[in-house]
C-alpha cells in the first residue's frame, strides 16, 4: 500500500481526533445555553470523503446536544460499506 497524500492524511487525522474525543460522549453534560449548544453541534457535525488506491473512504460525524447530554455517532465506511475506525487508523499509520 502506498502512502496517502498530506491532504488525505490531515482528513484522516481530523476524523480520528473527532472520534476519539466524542466516542464516549453520552457521559458528558453540555455547558451553556441553547444557542451555544446549537453552535457547538453545528461545528462538530461534518463529513469527509476521499479515494485512495481505488477505495472510497468516508467518515460522517453526527453529534447532538440536549440540555442534559451529548450524543455522538461516528460512521466509517469503505466503498459504501460499514467499516470500523481500524481502516482509518491503518491509513494514518497508527496500526
PDB file of N, CA, C and O in Angstrom:
ATOM      1  N   UNK A   1       0.850  -1.174   0.000  1.00  0.00           N
ATOM      2  CA  UNK A   1       0.000   0.000   0.000  1.00  0.00           C
ATOM      3  C   UNK A   1       0.894   1.235   0.000  1.00  0.00           C
ATOM      4  O   UNK A   1       1.788   1.368   0.835  1.00  0.00           O
ATOM      5  N   UNK A   2       0.645   2.123  -0.933  1.00  0.00           N
ATOM      6  CA  UNK A   2       1.437   3.357  -0.954  1.00  0.00           C
ATOM      7  C   UNK A   2       0.874   4.353   0.052  1.00  0.00           C
ATOM      8  O   UNK A   2      -0.280   4.255   0.468  1.00  0.00           O
ATOM      9  N   UNK A   3       1.699   5.296   0.427  1.00  0.00           N
ATOM     10  CA  UNK A   3       1.315   6.278   1.444  1.00  0.00           C
ATOM     11  C   UNK A   3       0.232   7.209   0.904  1.00  0.00           C
ATOM     12  O   UNK A   3       0.146   7.459  -0.298  1.00  0.00           O
ATOM     13  N   UNK A   4      -0.581   7.709   1.808  1.00  0.00           N
ATOM     14  CA  UNK A   4      -1.614   8.670   1.425  1.00  0.00           C
ATOM     15  C   UNK A   4      -0.998  10.064   1.349  1.00  0.00           C
ATOM     16  O   UNK A   4       0.056  10.318   1.933  1.00  0.00           O
ATOM     17  N   UNK A   5      -1.658  10.957   0.633  1.00  0.00           N
ATOM     18  CA  UNK A   5      -1.142  12.319   0.474  1.00  0.00           C
ATOM     19  C   UNK A   5      -1.279  13.087   1.786  1.00  0.00           C
ATOM     20  O   UNK A   5      -1.975  12.651   2.703  1.00  0.00           O
ATOM     21  N   UNK A   6      -0.609  14.229   1.862  1.00  0.00           N
ATOM     22  CA  UNK A   6      -0.679  15.055   3.077  1.00  0.00           C
ATOM     23  C   UNK A   6      -2.100  15.534   3.343  1.00  0.00           C
ATOM     24  O   UNK A   6      -2.544  15.552   4.491  1.00  0.00           O
ATOM     25  N   UNK A   7      -2.811  15.918   2.298  1.00  0.00           N
ATOM     26  CA  UNK A   7      -4.194  16.375   2.455  1.00  0.00           C
ATOM     27  C   UNK A   7      -5.102  15.267   2.965  1.00  0.00           C
ATOM     28  O   UNK A   7      -5.936  15.490   3.843  1.00  0.00           O
ATOM     29  N   UNK A   8      -4.933  14.058   2.404  1.00  0.00           N
ATOM     30  CA  UNK A   8      -5.729  12.918   2.862  1.00  0.00           C
ATOM     31  C   UNK A   8      -5.374  12.561   4.298  1.00  0.00           C
ATOM     32  O   UNK A   8      -6.252  12.243   5.099  1.00  0.00           O
ATOM     33  N   UNK A   9      -4.093  12.612   4.620  1.00  0.00           N
ATOM     34  CA  UNK A   9      -3.666  12.288   5.987  1.00  0.00           C
ATOM     35  C   UNK A   9      -4.260  13.280   6.989  1.00  0.00           C
ATOM     36  O   UNK A   9      -4.668  12.885   8.081  1.00  0.00           O
ATOM     37  N   UNK A  10      -4.311  14.559   6.628  1.00  0.00           N
ATOM     38  CA  UNK A  10      -4.900  15.565   7.511  1.00  0.00           C
ATOM     39  C   UNK A  10      -6.377  15.263   7.762  1.00  0.00           C
ATOM     40  O   UNK A  10      -6.857  15.414   8.885  1.00  0.00           O
ATOM     41  N   UNK A  11      -7.105  14.835   6.713  1.00  0.00           N
ATOM     42  CA  UNK A  11      -8.512  14.476   6.871  1.00  0.00           C
ATOM     43  C   UNK A  11      -8.675  13.264   7.783  1.00  0.00           C
ATOM     44  O   UNK A  11      -9.562  13.242   8.637  1.00  0.00           O
ATOM     45  N   UNK A  12      -7.829  12.266   7.606  1.00  0.00           N
ATOM     46  CA  UNK A  12      -7.896  11.053   8.424  1.00  0.00           C
ATOM     47  C   UNK A  12      -7.604  11.381   9.882  1.00  0.00           C
ATOM     48  O   UNK A  12      -8.312  10.918  10.776  1.00  0.00           O
ATOM     49  N   UNK A  13      -6.573  12.169  10.126  1.00  0.00           N
ATOM     50  CA  UNK A  13      -6.205  12.533  11.500  1.00  0.00           C
ATOM     51  C   UNK A  13      -7.323  13.332  12.161  1.00  0.00           C
ATOM     52  O   UNK A  13      -7.628  13.112  13.333  1.00  0.00           O
ATOM     53  N   UNK A  14      -7.938  14.255  11.423  1.00  0.00           N
ATOM     54  CA  UNK A  14      -9.042  15.042  11.976  1.00  0.00           C
ATOM     55  C   UNK A  14     -10.225  14.138  12.340  1.00  0.00           C
ATOM     56  O   UNK A  14     -10.842  14.313  13.391  1.00  0.00           O
ATOM     57  N   UNK A  15     -10.537  13.179  11.474  1.00  0.00           N
ATOM     58  CA  UNK A  15     -11.636  12.245  11.752  1.00  0.00           C
ATOM     59  C   UNK A  15     -11.329  11.392  12.982  1.00  0.00           C
ATOM     60  O   UNK A  15     -12.208  11.170  13.815  1.00  0.00           O
ATOM     61  N   UNK A  16     -10.090  10.912  13.103  1.00  0.00           N
ATOM     62  CA  UNK A  16      -9.721  10.103  14.260  1.00  0.00           C
ATOM     63  C   UNK A  16      -9.756  10.912  15.548  1.00  0.00           C
ATOM     64  O   UNK A  16     -10.210  10.414  16.578  1.00  0.00           O
ATOM     65  N   UNK A  17      -9.283  12.151  15.504  1.00  0.00           N
ATOM     66  CA  UNK A  17      -9.325  13.012  16.696  1.00  0.00           C
ATOM     67  C   UNK A  17     -10.766  13.272  17.121  1.00  0.00           C
ATOM     68  O   UNK A  17     -11.090  13.216  18.307  1.00  0.00           O
ATOM     69  N   UNK A  18     -11.625  13.555  16.148  1.00  0.00           N
ATOM     70  CA  UNK A  18     -13.039  13.800  16.446  1.00  0.00           C
ATOM     71  C   UNK A  18     -13.659  12.557  17.082  1.00  0.00           C
ATOM     72  O   UNK A  18     -14.372  12.650  18.082  1.00  0.00           O
ATOM     73  N   UNK A  19     -13.381  11.394  16.493  1.00  0.00           N
ATOM     74  CA  UNK A  19     -13.961  10.152  17.001  1.00  0.00           C
ATOM     75  C   UNK A  19     -13.454   9.848  18.415  1.00  0.00           C
ATOM     76  O   UNK A  19     -14.236   9.467  19.286  1.00  0.00           O
ATOM     77  N   UNK A  20     -12.165  10.015  18.640  1.00  0.00           N
ATOM     78  CA  UNK A  20     -11.604   9.753  19.972  1.00  0.00           C
ATOM     79  C   UNK A  20     -12.162  10.723  21.014  1.00  0.00           C
ATOM     80  O   UNK A  20     -12.382  10.345  22.164  1.00  0.00           O
ATOM     81  N   UNK A  21     -12.387  11.951  20.614  1.00  0.00           N
ATOM     82  CA  UNK A  21     -12.884  12.962  21.548  1.00  0.00           C
ATOM     83  C   UNK A  21     -14.322  12.688  21.977  1.00  0.00           C
ATOM     84  O   UNK A  21     -14.665  12.869  23.145  1.00  0.00           O
ATOM     85  N   UNK A  22     -15.164  12.255  21.041  1.00  0.00           N
ATOM     86  CA  UNK A  22     -16.589  12.127  21.330  1.00  0.00           C
ATOM     87  C   UNK A  22     -17.096  10.691  21.459  1.00  0.00           C
ATOM     88  O   UNK A  22     -18.292  10.496  21.671  1.00  0.00           O
ATOM     89  N   UNK A  23     -16.256   9.704  21.343  1.00  0.00           N
ATOM     90  CA  UNK A  23     -16.748   8.322  21.311  1.00  0.00           C
ATOM     91  C   UNK A  23     -17.470   7.903  22.591  1.00  0.00           C
ATOM     92  O   UNK A  23     -18.319   7.013  22.540  1.00  0.00           O
ATOM     93  N   UNK A  24     -17.166   8.506  23.717  1.00  0.00           N
ATOM     94  CA  UNK A  24     -17.876   8.205  24.966  1.00  0.00           C
ATOM     95  C   UNK A  24     -18.654   9.412  25.457  1.00  0.00           C
ATOM     96  O   UNK A  24     -18.728   9.655  26.661  1.00  0.00           O
ATOM     97  N   UNK A  25     -19.224  10.158  24.552  1.00  0.00           N
ATOM     98  CA  UNK A  25     -19.801  11.452  24.898  1.00  0.00           C
ATOM     99  C   UNK A  25     -21.112  11.377  25.659  1.00  0.00           C
ATOM    100  O   UNK A  25     -21.518  12.384  26.239  1.00  0.00           O
ATOM    101  N   UNK A  26     -21.796  10.247  25.692  1.00  0.00           N
ATOM    102  CA  UNK A  26     -23.074  10.217  26.398  1.00  0.00           C
ATOM    103  C   UNK A  26     -22.907  10.442  27.890  1.00  0.00           C
ATOM    104  O   UNK A  26     -23.896  10.617  28.601  1.00  0.00           O
ATOM    105  N   UNK A  27     -21.684  10.441  28.371  1.00  0.00           N
ATOM    106  CA  UNK A  27     -21.420  10.728  29.773  1.00  0.00           C
ATOM    107  C   UNK A  27     -21.247  12.228  30.023  1.00  0.00           C
ATOM    108  O   UNK A  27     -21.175  12.658  31.174  1.00  0.00           O
ATOM    109  N   UNK A  28     -21.181  13.009  28.977  1.00  0.00           N
ATOM    110  CA  UNK A  28     -20.916  14.436  29.109  1.00  0.00           C
ATOM    111  C   UNK A  28     -22.192  15.222  29.295  1.00  0.00           C
ATOM    112  O   UNK A  28     -23.244  14.847  28.777  1.00  0.00           O
ATOM    113  N   UNK A  29     -22.101  16.300  30.023  1.00  0.00           N
ATOM    114  CA  UNK A  29     -23.183  17.268  30.132  1.00  0.00           C
ATOM    115  C   UNK A  29     -22.718  18.553  29.454  1.00  0.00           C
ATOM    116  O   UNK A  29     -21.701  19.125  29.844  1.00  0.00           O
ATOM    117  N   UNK A  30     -23.451  19.009  28.445  1.00  0.00           N
ATOM    118  CA  UNK A  30     -23.014  20.217  27.737  1.00  0.00           C
ATOM    119  C   UNK A  30     -23.175  21.457  28.610  1.00  0.00           C
ATOM    120  O   UNK A  30     -24.019  21.506  29.504  1.00  0.00           O
ATOM    121  N   UNK A  31     -22.359  22.434  28.330  1.00  0.00           N
ATOM    122  CA  UNK A  31     -22.425  23.697  29.053  1.00  0.00           C
ATOM    123  C   UNK A  31     -23.086  24.748  28.183  1.00  0.00           C
ATOM    124  O   UNK A  31     -23.146  24.617  26.961  1.00  0.00           O
ATOM    125  N   UNK A  32     -23.577  25.782  28.822  1.00  0.00           N
ATOM    126  CA  UNK A  32     -24.103  26.923  28.089  1.00  0.00           C
ATOM    127  C   UNK A  32     -25.589  26.850  27.827  1.00  0.00           C
ATOM    128  O   UNK A  32     -26.276  25.900  28.200  1.00  0.00           O
ATOM    129  N   UNK A  33     -26.054  27.891  27.172  1.00  0.00           N
ATOM    130  CA  UNK A  33     -27.477  27.972  26.840  1.00  0.00           C
ATOM    131  C   UNK A  33     -27.747  27.263  25.514  1.00  0.00           C
ATOM    132  O   UNK A  33     -26.833  26.707  24.905  1.00  0.00           O
ATOM    133  N   UNK A  34     -28.983  27.284  25.077  1.00  0.00           N
ATOM    134  CA  UNK A  34     -29.399  26.559  23.869  1.00  0.00           C
ATOM    135  C   UNK A  34     -28.634  27.031  22.629  1.00  0.00           C
ATOM    136  O   UNK A  34     -28.234  26.215  21.799  1.00  0.00           O
ATOM    137  N   UNK A  35     -28.434  28.323  22.505  1.00  0.00           N
ATOM    138  CA  UNK A  35     -27.730  28.858  21.335  1.00  0.00           C
ATOM    139  C   UNK A  35     -26.284  28.350  21.294  1.00  0.00           C
ATOM    140  O   UNK A  35     -25.787  27.995  20.225  1.00  0.00           O
ATOM    141  N   UNK A  36     -25.613  28.312  22.433  1.00  0.00           N
ATOM    142  CA  UNK A  36     -24.240  27.815  22.485  1.00  0.00           C
ATOM    143  C   UNK A  36     -24.176  26.328  22.151  1.00  0.00           C
ATOM    144  O   UNK A  36     -23.268  25.882  21.449  1.00  0.00           O
ATOM    145  N   UNK A  37     -25.144  25.562  22.656  1.00  0.00           N
ATOM    146  CA  UNK A  37     -25.171  24.122  22.351  1.00  0.00           C
ATOM    147  C   UNK A  37     -25.406  23.893  20.865  1.00  0.00           C
ATOM    148  O   UNK A  37     -24.780  23.018  20.266  1.00  0.00           O
ATOM    149  N   UNK A  38     -26.310  24.679  20.258  1.00  0.00           N
ATOM    150  CA  UNK A  38     -26.568  24.555  18.821  1.00  0.00           C
ATOM    151  C   UNK A  38     -25.335  24.894  17.999  1.00  0.00           C
ATOM    152  O   UNK A  38     -25.038  24.212  17.018  1.00  0.00           O
ATOM    153  N   UNK A  39     -24.617  25.938  18.386  1.00  0.00           N
ATOM    154  CA  UNK A  39     -23.400  26.321  17.673  1.00  0.00           C
ATOM    155  C   UNK A  39     -22.349  25.217  17.785  1.00  0.00           C
ATOM    156  O   UNK A  39     -21.685  24.891  16.802  1.00  0.00           O
ATOM    157  N   UNK A  40     -22.197  24.644  18.980  1.00  0.00           N
ATOM    158  CA  UNK A  40     -21.223  23.565  19.194  1.00  0.00           C
ATOM    159  C   UNK A  40     -21.590  22.341  18.366  1.00  0.00           C
ATOM    160  O   UNK A  40     -20.716  21.681  17.805  1.00  0.00           O
ATOM    161  N   UNK A  41     -22.894  22.038  18.290  1.00  0.00           N
ATOM    162  CA  UNK A  41     -23.370  20.924  17.467  1.00  0.00           C
ATOM    163  C   UNK A  41     -23.044  21.178  16.003  1.00  0.00           C
ATOM    164  O   UNK A  41     -22.545  20.282  15.321  1.00  0.00           O
ATOM    165  N   UNK A  42     -23.312  22.373  15.510  1.00  0.00           N
ATOM    166  CA  UNK A  42     -23.039  22.704  14.109  1.00  0.00           C
ATOM    167  C   UNK A  42     -21.552  22.601  13.780  1.00  0.00           C
ATOM    168  O   UNK A  42     -21.189  22.184  12.680  1.00  0.00           O
ATOM    169  N   UNK A  43     -20.700  22.972  14.714  1.00  0.00           N
ATOM    170  CA  UNK A  43     -19.256  22.917  14.480  1.00  0.00           C
ATOM    171  C   UNK A  43     -18.741  21.487  14.431  1.00  0.00           C
ATOM    172  O   UNK A  43     -17.715  21.227  13.801  1.00  0.00           O
ATOM    173  N   UNK A  44     -19.426  20.559  15.079  1.00  0.00           N
ATOM    174  CA  UNK A  44     -18.929  19.195  15.175  1.00  0.00           C
ATOM    175  C   UNK A  44     -19.677  18.190  14.316  1.00  0.00           C
ATOM    176  O   UNK A  44     -19.402  16.993  14.403  1.00  0.00           O
ATOM    177  N   UNK A  45     -20.607  18.636  13.494  1.00  0.00           N
ATOM    178  CA  UNK A  45     -21.259  17.778  12.506  1.00  0.00           C
ATOM    179  C   UNK A  45     -20.603  18.028  11.162  1.00  0.00           C
ATOM    180  O   UNK A  45     -20.740  19.114  10.598  1.00  0.00           O
ATOM    181  N   UNK A  46     -19.902  17.053  10.648  1.00  0.00           N
ATOM    182  CA  UNK A  46     -19.226  17.213   9.360  1.00  0.00           C
ATOM    183  C   UNK A  46     -18.924  15.850   8.761  1.00  0.00           C
ATOM    184  O   UNK A  46     -19.083  14.822   9.419  1.00  0.00           O
ATOM    185  N   UNK A  47     -18.491  15.851   7.524  1.00  0.00           N
ATOM    186  CA  UNK A  47     -18.164  14.620   6.803  1.00  0.00           C
ATOM    187  C   UNK A  47     -16.879  14.812   6.027  1.00  0.00           C
ATOM    188  O   UNK A  47     -16.499  15.933   5.687  1.00  0.00           O
ATOM    189  N   UNK A  48     -16.222  13.714   5.755  1.00  0.00           N
ATOM    190  CA  UNK A  48     -15.034  13.736   4.914  1.00  0.00           C
ATOM    191  C   UNK A  48     -15.077  12.492   4.022  1.00  0.00           C
ATOM    192  O   UNK A  48     -15.492  11.418   4.460  1.00  0.00           O
ATOM    193  N   UNK A  49     -14.651  12.647   2.782  1.00  0.00           N
ATOM    194  CA  UNK A  49     -14.620  11.524   1.845  1.00  0.00           C
ATOM    195  C   UNK A  49     -13.457  11.718   0.883  1.00  0.00           C
ATOM    196  O   UNK A  49     -13.183  12.834   0.441  1.00  0.00           O
ATOM    197  N   UNK A  50     -12.779  10.627   0.564  1.00  0.00           N
ATOM    198  CA  UNK A  50     -11.695  10.671  -0.417  1.00  0.00           C
ATOM    199  C   UNK A  50     -11.429   9.269  -0.941  1.00  0.00           C
ATOM    200  O   UNK A  50     -11.884   8.279  -0.369  1.00  0.00           O
ATOM    201  N   UNK A  51     -10.681   9.201  -2.045  1.00  0.00           N
ATOM    202  CA  UNK A  51     -10.284   7.923  -2.643  1.00  0.00           C
ATOM    203  C   UNK A  51      -8.795   7.704  -2.439  1.00  0.00           C
ATOM    204  O   UNK A  51      -7.990   8.632  -2.518  1.00  0.00           O
ATOM    205  N   UNK A  52      -8.454   6.447  -2.173  1.00  0.00           N
ATOM    206  CA  UNK A  52      -7.053   6.060  -2.066  1.00  0.00           C
ATOM    207  C   UNK A  52      -6.918   4.655  -2.619  1.00  0.00           C
ATOM    208  O   UNK A  52      -7.534   3.715  -2.117  1.00  0.00           O
ATOM    209  N   UNK A  53      -6.106   4.520  -3.658  1.00  0.00           N
ATOM    210  CA  UNK A  53      -5.874   3.243  -4.337  1.00  0.00           C
ATOM    211  C   UNK A  53      -7.182   2.559  -4.731  1.00  0.00           C
ATOM    212  O   UNK A  53      -7.341   1.351  -4.552  1.00  0.00           O
ATOM    213  N   UNK A  54      -8.112   3.343  -5.267  1.00  0.00           N
ATOM    214  CA  UNK A  54      -9.370   2.799  -5.763  1.00  0.00           C
ATOM    215  C   UNK A  54     -10.414   2.509  -4.706  1.00  0.00           C
ATOM    216  O   UNK A  54     -11.492   2.012  -5.034  1.00  0.00           O
ATOM    217  N   UNK A  55     -10.135   2.798  -3.469  1.00  0.00           N
ATOM    218  CA  UNK A  55     -11.091   2.569  -2.380  1.00  0.00           C
ATOM    219  C   UNK A  55     -11.609   3.925  -1.906  1.00  0.00           C
ATOM    220  O   UNK A  55     -10.828   4.850  -1.681  1.00  0.00           O
ATOM    221  N   UNK A  56     -12.915   4.037  -1.759  1.00  0.00           N
ATOM    222  CA  UNK A  56     -13.520   5.279  -1.274  1.00  0.00           C
ATOM    223  C   UNK A  56     -13.719   5.183   0.237  1.00  0.00           C
ATOM    224  O   UNK A  56     -14.428   4.306   0.730  1.00  0.00           O
ATOM    225  N   UNK A  57     -13.086   6.096   0.954  1.00  0.00           N
ATOM    226  CA  UNK A  57     -13.183   6.155   2.414  1.00  0.00           C
ATOM    227  C   UNK A  57     -14.081   7.334   2.787  1.00  0.00           C
ATOM    228  O   UNK A  57     -13.959   8.420   2.221  1.00  0.00           O
ATOM    229  N   UNK A  58     -14.986   7.109   3.748  1.00  0.00           N
ATOM    230  CA  UNK A  58     -15.877   8.174   4.208  1.00  0.00           C
ATOM    231  C   UNK A  58     -16.004   8.132   5.724  1.00  0.00           C
ATOM    232  O   UNK A  58     -15.964   7.069   6.344  1.00  0.00           O
ATOM    233  N   UNK A  59     -16.159   9.317   6.302  1.00  0.00           N
ATOM    234  CA  UNK A  59     -16.428   9.445   7.728  1.00  0.00           C
ATOM    235  C   UNK A  59     -17.513  10.500   7.895  1.00  0.00           C
ATOM    236  O   UNK A  59     -17.430  11.579   7.307  1.00  0.00           O
ATOM    237  N   UNK A  60     -18.522  10.193   8.690  1.00  0.00           N
ATOM    238  CA  UNK A  60     -19.605  11.127   8.977  1.00  0.00           C
ATOM    239  C   UNK A  60     -19.717  11.281  10.486  1.00  0.00           C
ATOM    240  O   UNK A  60     -19.857  10.291  11.204  1.00  0.00           O
ATOM    241  N   UNK A  61     -19.658  12.495  10.960  1.00  0.00           N
ATOM    242  CA  UNK A  61     -19.801  12.803  12.377  1.00  0.00           C
ATOM    243  C   UNK A  61     -21.198  13.366  12.604  1.00  0.00           C
ATOM    244  O   UNK A  61     -21.579  14.369  11.999  1.00  0.00           O
ATOM    245  N   UNK A  62     -21.953  12.718  13.474  1.00  0.00           N
ATOM    246  CA  UNK A  62     -23.301  13.171  13.803  1.00  0.00           C
ATOM    247  C   UNK A  62     -23.359  13.399  15.305  1.00  0.00           C
ATOM    248  O   UNK A  62     -23.342  12.445  16.082  1.00  0.00           O
ATOM    249  N   UNK A  63     -23.427  14.665  15.715  1.00  0.00           N
ATOM    250  CA  UNK A  63     -23.439  14.998  17.126  1.00  0.00           C
ATOM    251  C   UNK A  63     -24.642  15.875  17.440  1.00  0.00           C
ATOM    252  O   UNK A  63     -25.022  16.742  16.653  1.00  0.00           O
ATOM    253  N   UNK A  64     -25.232  15.633  18.602  1.00  0.00           N
ATOM    254  CA  UNK A  64     -26.387  16.416  19.046  1.00  0.00           C
ATOM    255  C   UNK A  64     -26.255  16.675  20.535  1.00  0.00           C
ATOM    256  O   UNK A  64     -25.874  15.788  21.299  1.00  0.00           O
ATOM    257  N   UNK A  65     -26.570  17.884  20.938  1.00  0.00           N
ATOM    258  CA  UNK A  65     -26.553  18.263  22.359  1.00  0.00           C
ATOM    259  C   UNK A  65     -27.969  18.548  22.822  1.00  0.00           C
ATOM    260  O   UNK A  65     -28.663  19.387  22.249  1.00  0.00           O
ATOM    261  N   UNK A  66     -28.388  17.853  23.849  1.00  0.00           N
ATOM    262  CA  UNK A  66     -29.638  18.211  24.520  1.00  0.00           C
ATOM    263  C   UNK A  66     -29.255  19.028  25.745  1.00  0.00           C
ATOM    264  O   UNK A  66     -28.073  19.303  25.955  1.00  0.00           O
ATOM    265  N   UNK A  67     -30.208  19.412  26.536  1.00  0.00           N
ATOM    266  CA  UNK A  67     -29.903  20.171  27.746  1.00  0.00           C
ATOM    267  C   UNK A  67     -29.146  19.312  28.761  1.00  0.00           C
ATOM    268  O   UNK A  67     -28.423  19.843  29.604  1.00  0.00           O
ATOM    269  N   UNK A  68     -29.307  17.987  28.683  1.00  0.00           N
ATOM    270  CA  UNK A  68     -28.722  17.103  29.685  1.00  0.00           C
ATOM    271  C   UNK A  68     -27.542  16.274  29.182  1.00  0.00           C
ATOM    272  O   UNK A  68     -26.679  15.908  29.980  1.00  0.00           O
ATOM    273  N   UNK A  69     -27.476  15.962  27.876  1.00  0.00           N
ATOM    274  CA  UNK A  69     -26.456  15.037  27.377  1.00  0.00           C
ATOM    275  C   UNK A  69     -25.907  15.463  26.021  1.00  0.00           C
ATOM    276  O   UNK A  69     -26.485  16.289  25.314  1.00  0.00           O
ATOM    277  N   UNK A  70     -24.766  14.861  25.691  1.00  0.00           N
ATOM    278  CA  UNK A  70     -24.166  14.995  24.361  1.00  0.00           C
ATOM    279  C   UNK A  70     -24.261  13.626  23.701  1.00  0.00           C
ATOM    280  O   UNK A  70     -23.842  12.623  24.280  1.00  0.00           O
ATOM    281  N   UNK A  71     -24.812  13.582  22.492  1.00  0.00           N
ATOM    282  CA  UNK A  71     -24.949  12.334  21.752  1.00  0.00           C
ATOM    283  C   UNK A  71     -24.081  12.403  20.505  1.00  0.00           C
ATOM    284  O   UNK A  71     -24.107  13.398  19.781  1.00  0.00           O
ATOM    285  N   UNK A  72     -23.314  11.349  20.251  1.00  0.00           N
ATOM    286  CA  UNK A  72     -22.399  11.323  19.107  1.00  0.00           C
ATOM    287  C   UNK A  72     -22.488   9.974  18.419  1.00  0.00           C
ATOM    288  O   UNK A  72     -22.611   8.936  19.068  1.00  0.00           O
ATOM    289  N   UNK A  73     -22.426  10.005  17.095  1.00  0.00           N
ATOM    290  CA  UNK A  73     -22.307   8.783  16.317  1.00  0.00           C
ATOM    291  C   UNK A  73     -21.347   9.062  15.175  1.00  0.00           C
ATOM    292  O   UNK A  73     -21.587   9.953  14.360  1.00  0.00           O
ATOM    293  N   UNK A  74     -20.269   8.309  15.115  1.00  0.00           N
ATOM    294  CA  UNK A  74     -19.312   8.418  14.025  1.00  0.00           C
ATOM    295  C   UNK A  74     -19.455   7.214  13.121  1.00  0.00           C
ATOM    296  O   UNK A  74     -19.400   6.076  13.589  1.00  0.00           O
ATOM    297  N   UNK A  75     -19.639   7.448  11.825  1.00  0.00           N
ATOM    298  CA  UNK A  75     -19.800   6.354  10.872  1.00  0.00           C
ATOM    299  C   UNK A  75     -18.616   6.330   9.915  1.00  0.00           C
ATOM    300  O   UNK A  75     -18.335   7.314   9.231  1.00  0.00           O
ATOM    301  N   UNK A  76     -17.938   5.213   9.875  1.00  0.00           N
ATOM    302  CA  UNK A  76     -16.833   4.989   8.957  1.00  0.00           C
ATOM    303  C   UNK A  76     -17.297   4.016   7.886  1.00  0.00           C
ATOM    304  O   UNK A  76     -17.898   2.988   8.197  1.00  0.00           O
ATOM    305  N   UNK A  77     -17.019   4.337   6.613  1.00  0.00           N
ATOM    306  CA  UNK A  77     -17.367   3.428   5.530  1.00  0.00           C
ATOM    307  C   UNK A  77     -16.207   3.328   4.549  1.00  0.00           C
ATOM    308  O   UNK A  77     -15.440   4.271   4.359  1.00  0.00           O
ATOM    309  N   UNK A  78     -16.103   2.158   3.935  1.00  0.00           N
ATOM    310  CA  UNK A  78     -15.172   1.956   2.823  1.00  0.00           C
ATOM    311  C   UNK A  78     -15.988   1.400   1.665  1.00  0.00           C
ATOM    312  O   UNK A  78     -16.657   0.376   1.806  1.00  0.00           O
ATOM    313  N   UNK A  79     -15.934   2.068   0.531  1.00  0.00           N
ATOM    314  CA  UNK A  79     -16.717   1.707  -0.652  1.00  0.00           C
ATOM    315  C   UNK A  79     -18.203   1.572  -0.327  1.00  0.00           C
ATOM    316  O   UNK A  79     -18.883   0.700  -0.866  1.00  0.00           O
ATOM    317  N   UNK A  80     -18.700   2.429   0.547  1.00  0.00           N
ATOM    318  CA  UNK A  80     -20.117   2.435   0.880  1.00  0.00           C
ATOM    319  C   UNK A  80     -20.547   1.384   1.887  1.00  0.00           C
ATOM    320  O   UNK A  80     -21.723   1.325   2.246  1.00  0.00           O
ATOM    321  N   UNK A  81     -19.628   0.557   2.349  1.00  0.00           N
ATOM    322  CA  UNK A  81     -19.958  -0.474   3.331  1.00  0.00           C
ATOM    323  C   UNK A  81     -19.443  -0.058   4.703  1.00  0.00           C
ATOM    324  O   UNK A  81     -18.383   0.556   4.822  1.00  0.00           O
ATOM    325  N   UNK A  82     -20.204  -0.401   5.733  1.00  0.00           N
ATOM    326  CA  UNK A  82     -19.845  -0.059   7.098  1.00  0.00           C
ATOM    327  C   UNK A  82     -18.457  -0.608   7.437  1.00  0.00           C
ATOM    328  O   UNK A  82     -18.136  -1.757   7.136  1.00  0.00           O
ATOM    329  N   UNK A  83     -17.654   0.228   8.062  1.00  0.00           N
ATOM    330  CA  UNK A  83     -16.300  -0.162   8.458  1.00  0.00           C
ATOM    331  C   UNK A  83     -16.072   0.290   9.897  1.00  0.00           C
ATOM    332  O   UNK A  83     -16.903   0.980  10.487  1.00  0.00           O
ATOM    333  N   UNK A  84     -14.952  -0.105  10.436  1.00  0.00           N
ATOM    334  CA  UNK A  84     -14.592   0.317  11.783  1.00  0.00           C
ATOM    335  C   UNK A  84     -13.535   1.405  11.702  1.00  0.00           C
ATOM    336  O   UNK A  84     -13.013   1.700  10.627  1.00  0.00           O
ATOM    337  N   UNK A  85     -13.230   1.986  12.826  1.00  0.00           N
ATOM    338  CA  UNK A  85     -12.210   3.025  12.897  1.00  0.00           C
ATOM    339  C   UNK A  85     -10.838   2.456  12.509  1.00  0.00           C
ATOM    340  O   UNK A  85      -9.931   3.211  12.161  1.00  0.00           O
ATOM    341  N   UNK A  86     -10.690   1.157  12.568  1.00  0.00           N
ATOM    342  CA  UNK A  86      -9.420   0.491  12.242  1.00  0.00           C
ATOM    343  C   UNK A  86      -8.941   0.811  10.822  1.00  0.00           C
ATOM    344  O   UNK A  86      -7.740   0.964  10.598  1.00  0.00           O
ATOM    345  N   UNK A  87      -9.862   0.913   9.869  1.00  0.00           N
ATOM    346  CA  UNK A  87      -9.475   1.225   8.485  1.00  0.00           C
ATOM    347  C   UNK A  87      -8.809   2.592   8.402  1.00  0.00           C
ATOM    348  O   UNK A  87      -7.827   2.757   7.678  1.00  0.00           O
ATOM    349  N   UNK A  88      -9.329   3.572   9.131  1.00  0.00           N
ATOM    350  CA  UNK A  88      -8.735   4.903   9.130  1.00  0.00           C
ATOM    351  C   UNK A  88      -7.415   4.912   9.903  1.00  0.00           C
ATOM    352  O   UNK A  88      -6.485   5.627   9.530  1.00  0.00           O
ATOM    353  N   UNK A  89      -7.330   4.135  10.960  1.00  0.00           N
ATOM    354  CA  UNK A  89      -6.078   4.064  11.722  1.00  0.00           C
ATOM    355  C   UNK A  89      -4.953   3.463  10.871  1.00  0.00           C
ATOM    356  O   UNK A  89      -3.800   3.884  10.966  1.00  0.00           O
ATOM    357  N   UNK A  90      -5.301   2.486  10.047  1.00  0.00           N
ATOM    358  CA  UNK A  90      -4.299   1.900   9.150  1.00  0.00           C
ATOM    359  C   UNK A  90      -3.780   2.944   8.169  1.00  0.00           C
ATOM    360  O   UNK A  90      -2.580   3.010   7.902  1.00  0.00           O
ATOM    361  N   UNK A  91      -4.690   3.761   7.633  1.00  0.00           N
ATOM    362  CA  UNK A  91      -4.282   4.813   6.701  1.00  0.00           C
ATOM    363  C   UNK A  91      -3.372   5.836   7.363  1.00  0.00           C
ATOM    364  O   UNK A  91      -2.432   6.333   6.743  1.00  0.00           O
ATOM    365  N   UNK A  92      -3.654   6.150   8.617  1.00  0.00           N
ATOM    366  CA  UNK A  92      -2.857   7.148   9.332  1.00  0.00           C
ATOM    367  C   UNK A  92      -1.543   6.569   9.831  1.00  0.00           C
ATOM    368  O   UNK A  92      -0.683   7.307  10.313  1.00  0.00           O
ATOM    369  N   UNK A  93      -1.381   5.266   9.722  1.00  0.00           N
ATOM    370  CA  UNK A  93      -0.150   4.629  10.177  1.00  0.00           C
ATOM    371  C   UNK A  93      -0.120   4.377  11.677  1.00  0.00           C
ATOM    372  O   UNK A  93       0.944   4.143  12.249  1.00  0.00           O
ATOM    373  N   UNK A  94      -1.297   4.423  12.321  1.00  0.00           N
ATOM    374  CA  UNK A  94      -1.352   4.180  13.752  1.00  0.00           C
ATOM    375  C   UNK A  94      -1.415   2.702  14.096  1.00  0.00           C
ATOM    376  O   UNK A  94      -1.259   2.333  15.260  1.00  0.00           O
ATOM    377  N   UNK A  95      -1.639   1.850  13.103  1.00  0.00           N
ATOM    378  CA  UNK A  95      -1.669   0.398  13.344  1.00  0.00           C
ATOM    379  C   UNK A  95      -0.550  -0.272  12.594  1.00  0.00           C
ATOM    380  O   UNK A  95      -0.403  -1.492  12.666  1.00  0.00           O
TER     381      UNK A  95
END
